[in-house]
Amino acid sequence: MGRFTGKVAVVTGSGRRKGLGEAIAVRLASEGAAVVVSDIGASRDAATPGAMIGATEEMEAVAADLRALGVAASTCACDVRDPVQVQALADHAVATHGGLDIWVNNAGIGYIMKPLLEVTPDDWNAVIGVNLTGAFFGLQAAARVMAAQGKGGRIVNIASQAAKSGFPHAQAYTSSKHGLVGLVRSAAIELGPLGITVNNVCPNHVTTGLGAWQNEYFAKVTGADSVEDYLKKMAARIPMQRPGLTQDTANAVAFLCSEEAAYITAESLNVSGGEEPH
């Protein structure tokens, strides 16, 4: 019996190997949760290239790994920019697994990075649409189901250190993540009386598949001699002397979804090895 035995969790953006979403899904499943693995499934437009998304086949592979842990797991493709698809994802959790207790908004675009004067309206809208509007749609859909069930719930957004600090070449990304701070502060007021907590987790850099792309990009932007040199300089400014790991974020999510965190809501928890405050 684990902390989440009998619970049902949805994790958006969890269909890529070695990503934060996969790590979160594994962490929740390892403590007994049934998990819906969700990702966009296939490229929909220029903002969702195949190399940066969780394809259907990869989603199924992640779910198979979760089943190997002895829990129920299913997949459901969802473009979080579409509120109809997001509500269908919540309904899938109920129809397939019998309820919805945990919702993790992890889907995000972190690969549209440009100098300020080169950002196009399409770039801006794509990032805000997934990272902020998509999270709102997820929060809203989850809250509808949780309110109807009448037994509370946990909603967690994967924000970023960029929710609290500015970063060059990441205007839309930083704005979207700052927006999540306001979103949980507002939503928590309305959902608290229903026993539903709403929080953000704010990791610093994590070398996932997306993180590896960011390493290459920012090594060039900052004039580092190599990616290794860039990462060495990054580690040097972090008090814990290393970038984040996927399990660091997953552990924080698991805590916020647990009964131990039942009185914690409206918070944006740093998971940055001390980098953000310093």
BELTA-V572820 format. One record per helix or strand. SS is the DSSP state (hx for helix, st for strand). FROM is the first residue (numbers start at 1). TO is the last residue. Records with the same first field share a line. If there is no record, write none. Layout:
SS = FROM-TO, FROM-TO
//
This chain:
st = 8-11, 34-37, 41-41, 55-55, 73-75, 102-105, 153-158, 196-203, 206-206, 244-244, 268-271
hx = 20-30, 50-52, 56-67, 83-97, 116-118, 121-149, 161-163, 171-194, 209-221, 227-236, 246-256, 259-261
//
